[in-house]
């Protein structure tokens, strides 16, 4: 039987069993399968409902046999889509998602048990080359986190938390420390890797000089100079309705890189305060 780890930063994410330490990615497999089934039903209905309602209304008003045939065809295709999605998502969830991994025995693990929904497999710690904690960031905020087990033979095990799983909120350092504690003196390399989501549409999701001024705590006049210095991509466009106006062109900046620069500026500011208590602000 599993007992919860007392460390509050890992609450709900790790537990201790009689066999060893367990890292939990899917707290409830029934809830996860329920989410998959719900999505497979809602998505086809959401897409087909407008067409189905319109054709049904026309069929009732016209009493046309052809329109009624179209109604039944749309309804049949919707039911078929639901059935296909239910099967596909159920199979995908049950065969690919990792429920938990367990390090046996605790503190000096020699094997890692990887439990999926329907089966389990074992990875020998001696064959483990690298353990990578991968964070995906968007605008400086975590969007997802996963643990990747790599072996010298190129095999990998990707373990990603379910939606709203407690592990999604665990701090990276706490997770790395816990993993290192479970592996003990193994030769496997512990690594933290970040992936920045830069998939922003131009220009609607890019940021104006005023946005960067507020983020960086600098005058608006200094934004262009800092953006060029730090290699931030920019994009110029003319908003609708401003094409006939003078100076209607606007410049916007890549928000992902802007957040990285904000961290760099904060670190530089901390160094300046530690050295002489002054801060130099670029002038435009």
N, C-alpha and C positions, 0 to 999 in steps of 0.2 A: 504493500500500500504506500502511496506517495504522501509525503508531508511537505508543506510549503516552506520555502526558504525564508528565514526571518528578516533578511535584508530588505528594507522597504523599497529600495530602488529597483529591486528585481521581483517585487511582489506579483504573483500571478504568471510570471515568466519562467521561473525555475522551481524545481521541487527535488526532494531527496527521496529516493526509493531504497528498498533493501539492496538493490543491485548497484546503484550509483546515482550520479547527478543527472537530472533531466532538464533539457531546455525545451520549452513548449512553444510551438508555433501556431497550433490550432487548438484552442482551449476546448471546443466542442465540435466534434465531427458532424453531429446531427444538425447543429445550427449552420455549419458551413454548407452541408448538402442542401439544407433548406433554402439558403441564400441562392445557391446555384439553380435550384428548381424554380424558385420565385422569379429569378431573372429570365429563365428560359420561357416562362409563361407570360410575363409582363411585356417583354420586348416585342414579340410578334403581335400581341394584342394592341400595343401602343402604335405600331406601324399600320396595322390593318384596320383598326377601328374607324378612322375617318372614311375610308373607302367603303367599308361595310355598312356604315350608317347611311351614307349617301345612296348607295345602290339599293338598300332595303327601303328607304323612303320613296325612291323612284318606283320600285316594284310595287309598293302598296298603292301609290297614286295612279299608276298606269295599268296595273294588273297585267303587265306584259310578261309572257312566258319567257322571252329572251332575257329580260332583266332579272327575273327570278332565277334563271339558270346561272347568270353571272353571280348573283348573291350566293348560290350554293357552291359555285367554284371558288369564290373568295373565301368562304367559310371553310371549305375543305383544305385549301392551301394554308390557311391560318392554323388549322388543327395539325396539319402535316408539319408545318414549321415548328410548332410547339413540341411535337413528338421528337423531331430531329434534334432540337436544341436541348431538350431534357436528356436525351441519350448522350449527346456529345459532352455536355457540361458535367453530367454525372460521371461518365467514364474518365474525363480529363481530371476532375477533382479527385476521384478515388485512386487514380493511378499515378498522378504526378505530385500532388501536394504532400509535403512532409508534415506529419502531425507533431512529432517530437524527435529529438535525438538524445540518446542516453550514453553517458561515459561510464564504462564499467571496468574495474571497480572505482569508486569515488576517490579522487585525489591522486591516483596513480593509474589512470586508465590504460588498458591494453587493447581495448576495442570500443568502437562507437556503434551503437545500434541505431539504425535509421528506420523509424516507424512511419509507414504511409497508412492510407486508409484500409487497405486490404492485405498488405504484406509488409514484412520487415526484411532488412538486409543489414549486413555487418561490415564495417570498415575497420581493418586492423590499424591501430595507432602507429605501428612500425612502418606501415605503408603510407602514412599521411605525410604529405610534403608541406602543405600550407593550409592555414585557416584564415579566410579573408572575411572581414565584416565590411560590407559594401553599403554605403549610404547614398541615396539619390536625393539631391537637393534642388529646390526651385525657389529662387529669390531668397536664398539664405535659410530656407526652412526645409526640414526633412519631409520628403514625400513617401519614401519607403526605405526599408532596411532589410538586408538578407545576409545569411551566413553561408559561405561557400567552402566546402571541403574539397581539397585538391590532392590527387595522388600523383606520383612520378610517371604513371602510365597515361596521363592525360585525362583520366576519369574525374568527373566533378559531381558533387551533390549540392544542388541549390536548395536552400531552405529559406522560405519567405513566410512571414507571419500572415495569418488570415486578416481580413478587414476588421479593424478595431481590436485586434488582439493586444494584450498588455505589452508584449514584446516590442510592438511598434513604437512605444514611448520610452523604452529603456535607453539610458545614456550609453554612448558608444564606449566610453572608458570603463563603465561598470560591466558591460557585456564582455569586453576584451579581458578584463581582470578575472571574471568568472570562468571564461573559457581557458585562460592560462592556468588557473587553479585546478581545473579538472584534468588538464593534460599533463600537469606536473613537469617533469624534466625532459619531455619529449623533444626531439630535434625539429619538429614541425615549426615553420615560421608563422608567427602571428602578424597579420597585416590589417591595417585600416585603410580603406579606399573610398574616395568620394567621387560621385558622378554628378555633374551639374547639368540639369535640364535646361537646354538653351533653345527649346522649341517654342519661340515666341513669334507671333505674326507681326509683320510690319504693316503699318506703323501703329496700329491700335494698342498693342500690348507693350510697346516700347515707351521709355520714360522721357519726359521733357526736362529741360535745364532746371526748371523750378522743382521738379521731383528730386533730381540729384542734389540740388542745393540743400533741400531739407534732409536728405539721407546722409550727406557728407558733412553737414553743418558748416558750409562755406557760402560766401556770396555767390549769387547767380553769375556774376561777371567772371568768377574763377572757374566755372564748370567746364567751359570749352578747353581751357588750358590743361586742366587736370585730366580730362577725357583723352586728349591727344597724348599726354605724357604716359598714361597707363594703357594706351592701346585699346580703348573702348570703341566698338563699332558704332557708327552713327548712320542715320538715314534721314534724307531730306524729302519732304513731300508737301504738296499743296492741298489743304483740306477743301472739301466741297464747300462752295459758296465763297471761298476766298481767292479763287483764281483771278478774279478781276480786280482785286485789291493790291495795292502796292505792299511789298514786304509780306505777302501772304504765305510764303514758304516757311515751314517749320522744320526744326531739327530735333530728332529724338535719338535716344541711346539704348544700347543693349542692356536690359535690366539685370541679367545674370552676372555679367562682368562688373556691372556697377556695384552689386552687393559684395563681390570679391574685393573691389577697391575700397569699399567702406570699411571692411575688416582691416585692410592694410593701413588705412589712414588712422583707424583707432589704435592699432599697435604702434604706429609712428608717434601718435600723440602721447601715448603712455610713456614711450621712451623719452620724448622731449620733456615731459613733466618730471620724469625721474632724474633727468640730467640737470636742467636749469629752470624748470617750471614755466617755460615759455613755449609758445606754439606759433609757428610761422604759417600764415594763411596766404596762399598765392593771390596776387592781385591781377585783375583782368586788364 
